[in-house]
Amino acid sequence: MQNSNNLSKSYKEIIKQHVFTLFNGINVILAIFVFFTGSYRNMLFMITVILNMLIGLFQEIRSKRMLDKLSLLNQPKIHVLRNDIELELSVEEVKVNDILILYPGDEISFDGHIVSGSIECDESMLTGESDAVYKQENSSLLSGSFVVSGKCLM
């Protein structure tokens, strides 16, 4: 199960996945049998089992932290014109009838049309067309495409 905000597993899920495995269960049962025989030196194999579990936990927790940091960097910001002031907002903060300012490299996050300006946009994710498409005033823009060059208000 994944959190709605993060793409990675929770710490609880990671620990549960690494501690409660079939491999660990079988080795714990074997260690209990060896313990009852009184041959404690033969239980040294548990050191390998525990080290294996700890190394797996360490690696996955480190990967989770890096993935969470990268997902924060990857959140798109949108330039919005409100009251003649340009604001940089997250996608969730954009309201209906906001005027978006699109710059080269921006992802078009919403469907709309160009109010002023002109751009070339890459619609290859939507249409498969590899060439940039020139868009001018009153042209429609589709979410999922990227601005290649130019600047416009949408």
N, C-alpha and C positions, 0 to 999 in steps of 0.2 A: 504494500500500500504506500502510495506516495502522497506527500503533503500537497495541498493545492498551490502553495506559494513556491515550494522548492521542487526541483526535479529529482532530488536525492532522497534516500531512505532516512528515517529518523535514527537517532543513536540507539534507541530501544530495539528497533527492528534489526539493526546491524549486529548488536550484541546477541540477540536471540538467534539470528541466523548462524553465527559462528560458534556459539556455545552448545546449542542443542542440535547436534548433527548425529547421524547414524554412526559415523566413525568414532566420535567422542563417546557416545553411549556404549558401544561395544567395548571400547577400551576401559571405561569406568567399570563395567561388569567384570571384565577380565582382571582388573586391578583389585576388585573386591575379593574375587576368588583367590588370587595370589596372596592377598593380605591374610585371609583365613588359613592359608597353609603355613604361614609364619616365615615365608621366604621373602623378607622385605626388600632384599637387594634386587630381586627379580621385578620389582615394581618401578625400576628406573626408566622403563619405557614410557611412563606417564610424563616424564620431563619432556620428551619429544612431543607428546600429544599436546601438552600445555603450551610449549613454545610455538608449535604450529598454529594453535588457536590464537595466541597473542600476536603473532606476526600477521595473521590474516585480519584481526581486529585493527591493528595499527595501520595497515595499508588501506583498508576500506574507510576508516575514519578520516585519514589524511586525504583520501580521494574525495570524500563527501565535503570536507571543508573547502577544497579547491573548487569543486563543482558549484558550491553555494556562492563563492566569491565571483566566479565567472558568470553565473546567472545574474548577479547584481550588475555587472558591467554590461551585460547584453540587453538590459531593459531599454527599449527605444524611447527617446525623447522627441517631442514634437514642438516645433516653433509655432506659437499661436499669436495672432494679432487681436488684442482686446483693448478697447478704449485707446487706440493708436499707440499701444505699448506692446512691444514684442516680448512674449514670455516663453520660457522653455518648460514644458509640462510633460508629465508621463501620459501615456495613451488613455489611462483611466480618467484623467482630469479634463479631457476634452469634452465640450458640450456641443449639442446640436446648434447649428448655425455659426459656429466658430469659424474664423478665417484662418486657415493654415498657411504658413509660409514654407515653401519647399525649396531646399537647397540641394546641390549635387551630393549624391551619396545617401540622401534620405530615403527611407522606405515609405511608401505611400500606405498608410495604415487604414484609410477609409476610402470608400467610393465617393466621388464628387466631381466637380467640374472646375475648370480654370476661370477665375474671375479676372485676373490680369497677369500679364507676363507670358512667357513661353518656355518650354523645357523639352528635353529629349528624355524619354523614359524607356527603361528596359522592362518589357513585359514578357520576357522569355519564360518566367515561372508560370505564367498563365496561358500563353499562346504557343510557346515553343519557338517563336520567331526570335532568331538570334540578333537581328539588327535593332538598333534603338529606334523608337517611334517618336516623331516630332509632334508635339502637342502645343496648341496655341489657345488663345482666349475662346471660351465656350466649349472646348474639347472636354470629353469626359475622361476621368482618371479612375483606374481600378486599384483596389487594395491588393497588395502583394507585389506590385511593381516597384521599381527603384528609379530615382532621378539620376540620370547620367550627366546632364549638363543643363545650365540655365537656372532661372529662378522664377517662381510664380506664386501667386496667391490662389488658394483653392478654397 
